[in-house]
């Protein structure tokens, strides 16, 4: 599939934003974050909402008529895209209520704690519905498997946790338990992503030229000539090709930057307070590069079944 920048930006930014929102909601509800630090709470929630909003706005650029994007939410009974839109919008309400309690009331218990818990639930549900937009597409075999929702949710939590550790270092509200959770999330996300790659490389194709034509009983089928002499929309959007060597190189970049370097930098921040702020800041930067690379590969390595018509 064609890796459109708008969709890559949307899934990475909104995933990190909703992951951070979920953690802020849970951390507030379970009294793991400083309710009396209004500046920290305001900046943290503000950053999460900026990431979410930027991601959602960028997603409309991939539409033919962005001004009609609101209509997509009317099909929530049958469409994962519609469900995602509704969850994304609804999350703003409890998130803003939590922000009011944290910044204005300096309170995260009671009503405001419940708002934080609802924020966390809706944030995770939004990430899940985003993943199901892709996992529900049967013609794209690389996406139609259970590792896709797992990877989206775990990567969202991982990016959110790394961002949260950076915020804690910047505002001097360091908590070792949250950093340990971030380390665990990085390891878990790496394992899930490796299992996903293994699954798509080892799976047998469900559709082949032989099965599509019904001529498999007579042996191997091959095309005499291509149905088109030039690139067309289907080839550009659904038959995108990437070289194996190029893909392997990008996977190494994704693994090193999204998982290995953040893991090492978080360990440095955990054991050495002098380099804590620098280490977590670098962890955020390397993680961003790695996750963007991972998401580009997620689209580039997926092929629609229609590509068989063109011999791909």
N, C-alpha and C positions, 0 to 999 in steps of 0.2 A: 504494500500500500504506500501511496505517496506520503512521505513524512512532512506534512504542512507545518510551517513554523507556528501558526496561530494555535493549532491543536496541541503541539508540543509545549508551548508556553502555557496554555490553559491547564493541561493536566499536571505539569510540574508546579506551577505557581499555586493553583487552587489546592492541589494535594498537600503542599507544604502549609498553606494557610489554614486549611481545615484540620490538618494534623496538629498544628499549634493550638488552634481554638479548642480542639477536643482535650488536649493536655491541660490547657489553662482551666477549662471547666472542671475536669476531674481533680486537678491540683487544688483548685479553690474549694471544691465540695469536701475533699478529704483533709483540708487544712494543711496542705503541704507547701503552699505558697504564701508569702507575706501579705495578708489582707490590709495591713496598715500602710503599705508602700504604694500610695496612689500613683506615683510616677511610673513605677515598674509595671503596675497593672494596666495603666492607660497606654503606655508605649507597646506593651506585649499584645494587648487586644487590638490596638490600632494597627500594628504591623500585620497581624493575622488577617484583619479585615481588608487591608490594602492588598495583600497577596491574593486573597479570595476574589476581591472585586476586579483586580487587574486580570486575573485568569478568566473570570466569567466574561468580561468585556472582550478579551482577545478571542474567545471562542466564537463570537458572533461574526468575526471577520472571515470565517471559513464558510459562511452561509451566502447563498446567492442574493438573498434579501434580508440583511441584518435587522431592518426595521420591523420585520415580521416575527422575530425570534420569540416574542411573548406568546404567540399562538401555539408554540410547541407544548406549552404546559397544559393545554386543554386535553391532551391525549394520555393522561396519566394511567388510565386503566390498561393500556396495551403497550405503551412506549417507555423504555428505560430512560430515554432522553428527556421525556416529559417529567418523569419521576425525579430525575436528577435536578431539573430546573426548579421544581417545587421545593425539594429539600434544601437546595442552595439558598432560595429566597427566604424560606421559613427560618433558617438558621440565624439570620440577622436579628430576629426579634429577641430570642433569649440571650443572644450574645451582647446586644446593646443593653439589655436589662442587667446582665452580669457586669458589664463595663460601668454602668451607673452605680451599682452597689460598691464596686471596687474603688472607683475614682472619687465619687461624691460622698458615699456613706462609709467608706473604708470597712466594708462588711461583706463577707463571703459565706456567711452561715444563714440558716433559715431560708427565707424566700429566695435570696440571691444565690445561695448554694444550690437550691433546686434549679434555678435558671442556668447555673453552670453545668449541672448534670444533664439538663435537656440540651444545652449547647453541644456538649460532648457527644450525646447520642445522635443528634441531627448531623453533626460534622462527620462522624464515622459513616452514617447512613448515606450522606452525600458522596463520600469517596467510593463507597460500595456501589451506588447506583451509577456513578461514572464508569467504574470498571465493567459493569454489566452491559453498558452500551456496546462494548467490544466483545465481551464474553458470550453474549447472546447471538452473535452473528455466526450461524452455522456454515455459511459458504467460506469463511476465513478460518481454516483449521488451526492456525497458530494462535488464534484468540479464543477459540471455542473450547476452553478447558478450565478446570478449577484453579489452576495456578494464577490466572490473570486477576481475579478478585483478591486473592491472597496477596499477590505482589503489590497491587495498588494500595490496599489498606496498610500493609506493613511498611511500605516505602513512605506513605503519608505520615505514619507515626514516627518513623525514623527521622525524616526531615524535620518534623515538628519538634522532636526531642533535641536534635542538634541545635536548632534555632533557640529552643528554650534554654539550653545550657549556655549559649552565647549571651542571651539576655541576662541570665543570672550572673555571669561574669562581669558584664558591662555595668550592671547596677549593684554589684556587691552583695547579692543575696544567694550566694552559692550553697547548694545542697548536694552532698555526695550521693544520696540515694537516687536523685533524678539523673545524675551523670552515669551511675551504674545502669540505670534503666536505658539510657541512651546507648551505652556500650552493648547491652543485650539486644537492643533493637537493630543496631548495625549488623551484628552477627546473624540475627534471625533474617533480616532483609536480604543479606548476601546469600544465605542458604536457600531462601525461597526463590530468589532470582536464578540461582544456579540450577535448581530443580526445574524451573520453568524452561530454561534454555535446553536442558537435557531432554525434557519432554517433547519439545517441538523438533529436536534433531532426531530423536529415536522413533517418532510416531510414523506409522505407515500412512500414506496418502489415502484418504477416503474416496477421492474421486481421481480418476485417471482418464486419459484419452480413450483407453479401451472400454472403461465402464460407461463413459459419457456417450460413446457411439454405439455401445452394445455389441461391439465386434471383438471383444476380448477373447471369445471362444475360438477365434480363428488365428490367434497369435498377437504379436506386437503390432500396434497401429502407429503409423507416422504420417505427418502431413506432406503432401506433394509440394504445396506452396502456401505461403502465408496469406490469410484473407485480406490483408491490407499491405500496401507498399510503404506507408508512412505511419508515424506515431499518431495515435488518436487519443481521445479522452480516456477510454477504458484502459489502454496501455499505460498512460501516464499516472492515473489515479489508482488502478487496481493491479497493475502488472509491473510495478516498480522493481527494478533489479539492482542488486548490490553484490559486488564481487566477494567471494569467500575470504580472500586474504584481507580485504578492506574491512569486512565484518568482524573477523577475528581480531584485528588491530583495535577496532572500536570497542569490542567487548573487553579487551584488556584495559583500555582507557577507562571504561565505565567501572570495572571492578576495582581498579586501583584508586580512582578518584572518589567514587561513591561509597566505598566500603573500607578499603585498606587504610588509606590516609586518614579519613575521619576517625577510625578506630585508634590508630596510633596517636593522633593529636589529642583525642579525648583522654587517653591514658596519661599523656604528658600533663594535661590540665588537672587531672585527678591527683597526681603525685607531686606536682611542682607548682605552687601558688604563684611564683614569680613570673612564670611564662603562661599562666592560665588564660588571660585575656587574649594574648596573641595566638595561642594554640586553638582556642575555640573559634576565633575569627577565621583562621586559616581552614579549620574544619568545615565551616559554613561555605567558604568559597570553593574548596575542592569538592565537597558534596554536591553543590549546585552544578558544577561542570560534569560530574559523573552521572547525576540523575538525568540531566538533559541529554547526555550521550545515550544512556540506557533507554530513554523514551524515544529518541530518534530511531534506535535499532528496533524497538517494539513495533513501530510502524513499517520501517523499511524491510524487515525480514518477513512480514506477513504478506501472503498472496491470496487474492480472491480466486475462487474456482473458475471464474470467467477467463482467467489468464490461460487456461488449457486450450481455449479456442485459438489462441495465438501461438501455441506450441511452447508455452513457458511453464 
